[in-house]
Amino acid sequence: MSKISVIMPCYNGEELVAQAIESALGQACPDFEVILVDDGSTDATPEIVQRYTDDTRFRLLRKSNGGVGSARNLGMEHCTGDYFLFLDADDELLPGCLNNMVEQLEAHPEAIAAFGRHQIYDVETAERFSVNNLFPPSDTDINGFVKFMLQFGMFYRLDSVAYRMSAVKGLRFDTRMKLGQDFKFILEMACRGPHIAHDKYCSLLRRGHNSITRQRAQFTYSCERQTVIDFYQTHGPQRITLRDALSWQHVRFSKRYEGNRPFKAWKHGLLALVLNPANVYAYKHLIGQLVLRRSADS
C-alpha cells in the first residue's frame, strides 16, 4: 500500500502528459503511487505513459473511451493509498504538493479532505497567475461548509484536494452527466466530513491550449442548476434555501460572463435578485462590477 495515490486520466494528451507525470516524479513524498488511466487514446499517449511503468510506483490501466469521469472511477477502484487526488494529464503538481496533503491529513485525523490553492498558466499569453478564491473560515462546520459551497461553487479544484479514501466509500463520478461531474462529486464529498484548508499552491492548470482541458466543455448554467436541485432532493433542507442557492448560482454565472458577454451578465445578475431580493452579494456585484466598472471604462 501507498500513503497517497495520484489518479491521472489520460486521453489524447501526447503533448503534455509527460510533463504531468514528471511533476509527480518530482515530488519529495517518499510513499506515493501514480495510477495512469488511458481512456482509449488514439494518439501516442499510451506509448508515452508506458515508458514510466518500469518504475513500480506507476501503474497503467487501459479502457475504451468513456470520458474523464469513468477514467477517474476506474482509478479509484485500483487505489492502494490511504489518500488520493486527481491530476489531469495537461496539468501539473507543484513542488511539495503531496507532502503538504499528507501532513495536513495526518495532523487532522478527523478530516476527510485537505485542499489548497492552484495556479493557472495561460498558454496563449504565456502568463502564470495565482488564483486566490475565498475559502471558508477554519472553524466552519460541515453544514456551514456545504452552505459555503452552494454559495461560491467550486472554490477549490480537484487537482488541489486530497481525499481520505475511507470516506469515499461507494461515491463515484456520475458518468451520465456530460458536464458538471466535478462539481457534483465535490459537493457530495462536502457532506461527508470536515475539510482542512491551507494556503499553499498545489497544482498548475493550463488554459488556452488544444488539449483535454480545452476540448472539455465549460460548465453550463443548466447542468449546474440541475446538480443543485438534485442535491436538495437527495439531502433535504440546508442552511441555505434552494431559492437562495440558485440565486447565488446566478451571481456566479453573472461574474463569469461580465468580461465578454454583458447581456448574459446582466441577465443572471437580475435573475439572482428575482429569486432572492435580499441577496446583498448580488446587489454588490450588479452595482460594483456591472454599473460602476462599466461607467469607469466608458
Number of C-alpha atoms within 10 A of each C-alpha: 11 16 16 27 29 27 27 27 28 28 27 19 25 21 15 18 25 19 16 19 25 13 18 23 18 12 17 13 18 11 16 24 24 29 25 27 26 25 24 18 17 13 13 13 22 24 10 16 20 15 11 19 15 9 11 9 15 20 19 16 17 16 13 11 14 12 16 24 20 21 27 24 18 20 24 22 10 13 20 17 21 17 25 27 26 23 27 26 28 28 24 24 28 19 17 17 22 29 16 20 29 22 11 19 22 11 10 15 11 12 18 22 27 24 28 24 23 25 19 16 17 15 13 9 9 9 9 14 11 12 13 14 12 10 18 17 11 12 10 15 14 15 16 18 22 23 21 22 20 24 20 18 18 16 17 20 18 19 24 26 26 28 25 20 19 11 15 14 8 7 12 18 19 16 15 9 12 14 18 21 21 16 21 22 16 19 21 15 19 21 15 15 15 22 24 21 19 15 11 16 21 24 25 24 21 21 19 13 13 12 19 20 18 13 9 12 11 10 15 11 14 10 15 19 16 14 17 19 14 13 18 15 11 9 10 10 11 15 12 16 15 19 14 19 26 23 27 26 24 26 28 21 20 28 20 15 17 19 11 9 11 16 12 16 23 21 15 27 26 20 19 28 21 13 17 18 14 13 16 11 13 24 17 12 17 23 12 12 17 19 14 13 12 13 9 7 7 6
